[in-house]
Amino acid sequence: MKILAIGDVCGPAGCDFLCRRLGALKRRLVPDFVVVNGENATGRGITPAQADDMFFAGADVITLGNHAFDNRQILPYLDDGKPIVRPYNLAPAHPGRGYAVVECNGMRVCVTSLLGRLHMDFNHDSPFAAADRLLESVPAELYIIDFHAEATSEKKAMGYHLDGRAAICFGTHTHVQTSDARVLPQGTGYLTDLGMTGAQESVIGVKWQQSLAYFRGGPAPRFENSSEQCHLQGALFTIGPDGRCQSVQLVDEA
């Protein structure tokens, strides 16, 4: 089984680029299942229309992160039963669900999002304890973990925590694709960060001119999404009949 995971969709330009290019990418890579992190589709958050567009373009599951609830329009949508998941380790009172189980090739595929703790301002549960609860309580043949976290060290630790228990563990949130795609010793496919789908000529999705002015000592501007030279980043994971990952291939499509 081939599973395509696509990194944080950034801004309307990134969302449009994904929806225009995903069909051709699927025809070339022939994935059985597609996971898209869509939490930055407006810049901060996602609208119901954007989520519908992603599903229509070919996403099987959409994952969210720390901006899951920033666009209030999405809140009722999260409770409509569609396969869009907010972080699992938030309090149960939050809208939506923290995982989705989808049938694929006769197998139950469980996709979840977990929110890291380092440099994140949510009051949320340990992602490590939450991962254990999910694996113990949600029956599935394959588990895919989107670990939405800031710190590389926390992401690497999560990979080893899940090794041999989840088929795939990939990181999101930093918008910078890492070069450490690998299969861990017990068979979990791992990548520290998928990267982003949005403007290459940007600073993690926003206009580079604004970001540069801020880092040079200027006042914090109202950052705007960039739309210059979009690309799509992610990874293609190949899973064997035994549920172990066989290979991880980086994806970067301009």
C-alpha distance (Angstrom), angle and dihedral (degrees) to the residues before:
residue distance angle dihedral
M1 . . .
K2 3.81 . .
I3 3.79 119.9 .
L4 3.80 121.6 -168.3
A5 3.81 115.9 -156.4
I6 3.80 117.9 -168.9
G7 3.80 123.8 -157.4
D8 3.81 128.3 -121.7
V9 3.80 111.1 -46.8
C10 3.82 104.3 -133.8
G11 3.78 121.9 -155.5
P12 3.80 131.6 -30.4
A13 3.82 90.6 -65.3
G14 3.81 90.5 56.1
C15 3.80 91.2 47.5
D16 3.81 91.9 50.0
F17 3.81 91.2 47.1
L18 3.80 91.9 51.1
C19 3.79 92.8 49.2
R20 3.81 92.3 48.3
R21 3.79 96.5 45.6
L22 3.80 106.8 33.3
G23 3.81 95.6 80.8
A24 3.81 93.8 55.9
L25 3.80 91.3 43.1
K26 3.80 90.7 53.1
R27 3.80 91.3 50.2
R28 3.81 90.0 53.3
L29 3.82 100.9 41.0
V30 3.83 95.7 31.4
P31 3.82 98.0 -148.6
D32 3.79 119.0 -175.6
F33 3.79 92.7 -149.0
V34 3.82 135.3 23.1
V35 3.82 127.9 -156.4
V36 3.82 119.4 -172.0
N37 3.79 126.8 -171.1
G38 3.80 100.7 -142.3
E39 3.77 103.8 168.4
N40 3.81 97.5 115.8
A41 3.80 98.1 44.4
T42 3.81 92.0 122.2
G43 3.81 91.9 34.9
R44 3.79 90.1 -95.7
G45 3.79 112.6 28.5
I46 3.79 134.9 -14.9
T47 3.82 135.0 -94.0
P48 3.81 126.3 -135.8
A49 3.82 89.7 -114.1
Q50 3.81 91.3 54.6
A51 3.80 91.7 48.3
D52 3.81 90.3 50.2
D53 3.81 89.9 49.9
M54 3.82 90.9 52.2
F55 3.79 92.3 50.1
F56 3.81 90.9 47.2
A57 3.83 90.1 50.0
G58 3.81 90.9 55.4
A59 3.81 111.5 -83.0
D60 3.81 112.9 143.3
V61 3.82 95.3 -169.1
I62 3.81 132.0 13.2
T63 3.80 118.6 -152.5
L64 3.80 126.6 -158.7
G65 3.80 135.3 -163.8
N66 3.79 140.1 -176.5
H67 3.83 92.2 -25.3
A68 3.81 93.0 51.7
F69 3.81 94.3 118.5
D70 3.82 101.6 30.0
N71 3.80 92.8 103.8
R72 3.80 104.5 56.5
Q73 3.81 93.1 -157.8
I74 3.80 89.4 74.6
L75 3.81 96.6 59.6
P76 3.85 98.8 86.9
Y77 3.82 89.5 40.5
L78 3.81 90.7 59.3
D79 3.81 89.5 62.2
D80 3.82 95.4 47.6
G81 3.80 94.8 91.8
K82 3.80 96.4 -108.7
P83 3.85 117.8 141.1
I84 3.80 95.5 -100.6
V85 3.80 114.8 122.3
R86 3.79 133.4 -161.3
P87 3.82 119.2 -159.2
Y88 3.80 111.6 -57.8
N89 3.81 94.6 -144.5
L90 3.80 95.0 64.2
A91 3.80 119.8 103.8
P92 3.83 113.5 -79.8
A93 3.82 89.9 -117.1
H94 3.81 90.0 73.1
P95 3.82 116.6 99.7
G96 3.78 119.8 -96.7
R97 3.78 133.1 14.3
G98 3.76 131.6 -68.9
Y99 3.79 96.9 -136.5
A100 3.79 142.9 25.6
V101 3.80 127.8 -152.0
V102 3.81 113.1 -153.0
E103 3.81 128.3 179.7
C104 3.81 113.7 -122.8
N105 3.81 126.2 169.4
G106 3.80 90.0 -17.1
M107 3.81 92.8 -52.6
R108 3.79 130.9 109.3
V109 3.80 108.4 -122.9
C110 3.80 115.4 -163.7
V111 3.81 115.9 -159.9
T112 3.78 121.3 -171.4
S113 3.78 139.7 170.3
L114 3.79 121.7 -140.6
L115 3.80 124.3 -168.7
G116 3.79 119.0 -138.0
R117 3.79 121.3 -130.5
L118 3.80 104.4 -143.6
H119 3.83 111.8 95.0
M120 3.82 92.5 -7.7
D121 3.81 120.0 122.4
F122 3.81 100.5 -151.5
N123 3.80 119.6 109.9
H124 3.79 93.8 -127.7
D125 3.78 140.8 147.7
S126 3.79 125.5 -94.8
P127 3.81 107.9 -78.0
F128 3.81 89.3 -144.4
A129 3.81 93.6 56.2
A130 3.81 90.1 42.6
A131 3.81 91.1 52.6
D132 3.80 89.6 53.2
R133 3.80 91.6 50.6
L134 3.78 92.3 49.6
L135 3.80 94.2 49.3
E136 3.80 90.8 48.5
S137 3.81 97.7 45.2
V138 3.82 108.5 33.0
P139 3.82 114.2 67.9
A140 3.81 114.6 -141.5
E141 3.78 140.9 135.1
L142 3.82 94.6 -133.8
Y143 3.80 129.4 32.2
I144 3.81 122.3 -161.2
I145 3.81 116.3 -168.8
D146 3.81 122.9 -162.3
F147 3.80 103.9 -165.0
H148 3.80 105.5 -162.0
A149 3.78 101.4 -162.7
E150 3.79 142.8 138.2
A151 3.80 103.9 -143.4
T152 3.79 121.3 74.0
S153 3.80 90.0 -151.7
E154 3.81 92.8 56.6
K155 3.80 90.8 48.6
K156 3.81 93.1 49.3
A157 3.80 90.3 49.3
M158 3.81 90.4 51.3
G159 3.79 90.4 53.3
Y160 3.79 91.1 57.8
H161 3.81 91.3 42.1
L162 3.81 89.6 58.1
D163 3.80 98.5 36.0
G164 3.79 110.0 131.6
R165 3.81 92.4 6.9
A166 3.81 102.4 68.0
A167 3.79 124.4 41.8
I168 3.81 92.8 -142.7
C169 3.80 137.0 19.8
F170 3.79 117.4 178.3
G171 3.78 131.4 166.5
T172 3.79 128.9 -130.1
H173 3.83 137.0 174.7
T174 3.84 105.3 70.3
H175 3.84 94.1 75.3
V176 3.83 90.6 -141.6
Q177 3.80 117.2 110.1
T178 3.80 113.4 -131.4
S179 3.80 126.4 -145.0
D180 3.82 98.4 -137.0
A181 3.81 99.9 96.5
R182 3.79 107.3 152.9
V183 3.78 147.4 136.3
L184 3.81 110.3 -104.7
P185 3.83 119.7 -131.9
Q186 3.82 95.7 -93.5
G187 3.81 95.0 45.1
T188 3.81 107.6 -90.1
G189 3.80 116.0 139.6
Y190 3.81 108.2 -130.7
L191 3.81 140.2 -171.5
T192 3.81 124.5 165.1
D193 3.81 93.8 -142.9
L194 3.80 133.1 1.4
G195 3.80 93.0 -153.6
M196 3.79 123.3 -136.0
T197 3.77 143.5 -65.8
G198 3.77 107.4 -133.9
A199 3.78 143.0 62.2
Q200 3.80 117.3 -2.3
E201 3.81 90.2 -164.4
S202 3.79 93.7 65.5
V203 3.78 143.9 78.6
I204 3.81 101.7 -101.3
G205 3.80 90.3 -38.2
V206 3.81 103.9 -40.3
K207 3.80 128.6 96.8
W208 3.78 107.0 -74.1
Q209 3.82 92.9 -143.9
Q210 3.81 91.2 61.9
S211 3.78 93.3 45.4
L212 3.80 92.6 47.8
A213 3.81 92.2 49.9
Y214 3.80 89.7 52.0
F215 3.81 94.3 48.9
R216 3.81 89.7 48.4
G217 3.80 88.1 62.1
G218 3.78 104.3 -88.4
P219 3.81 125.2 135.2
A220 3.78 117.5 -78.9
P221 3.82 106.9 -91.0
R222 3.77 128.3 -153.5
F223 3.80 94.6 -94.4
E224 3.80 116.2 -131.2
N225 3.79 127.6 -154.5
S226 3.77 116.0 -105.4
S227 3.79 122.1 -134.6
E228 3.82 100.2 -173.0
Q229 3.83 118.1 130.2
C230 3.78 101.8 -22.0
H231 3.78 124.0 -148.9
L232 3.81 136.5 -179.1
Q233 3.80 120.5 -129.7
G234 3.77 132.7 -174.1
A235 3.79 141.5 102.1
L236 3.79 139.8 -90.3
F237 3.81 114.7 -136.1
T238 3.81 121.1 -163.6
I239 3.81 114.0 -153.8
G240 3.81 121.6 -162.2
P241 3.82 127.9 -140.0
D242 3.82 89.8 -93.8
G243 3.82 91.7 59.5
R244 3.80 93.3 -109.3
C245 3.78 121.2 125.9
Q246 3.80 113.9 -109.2
S247 3.81 100.7 -174.1
V248 3.80 144.7 -4.6
Q249 3.81 120.5 -148.2
L250 3.80 122.9 -170.3
V251 3.81 116.7 -128.4
D252 3.81 123.4 -153.0
E253 3.81 115.4 162.6
A254 3.80 122.5 179.2
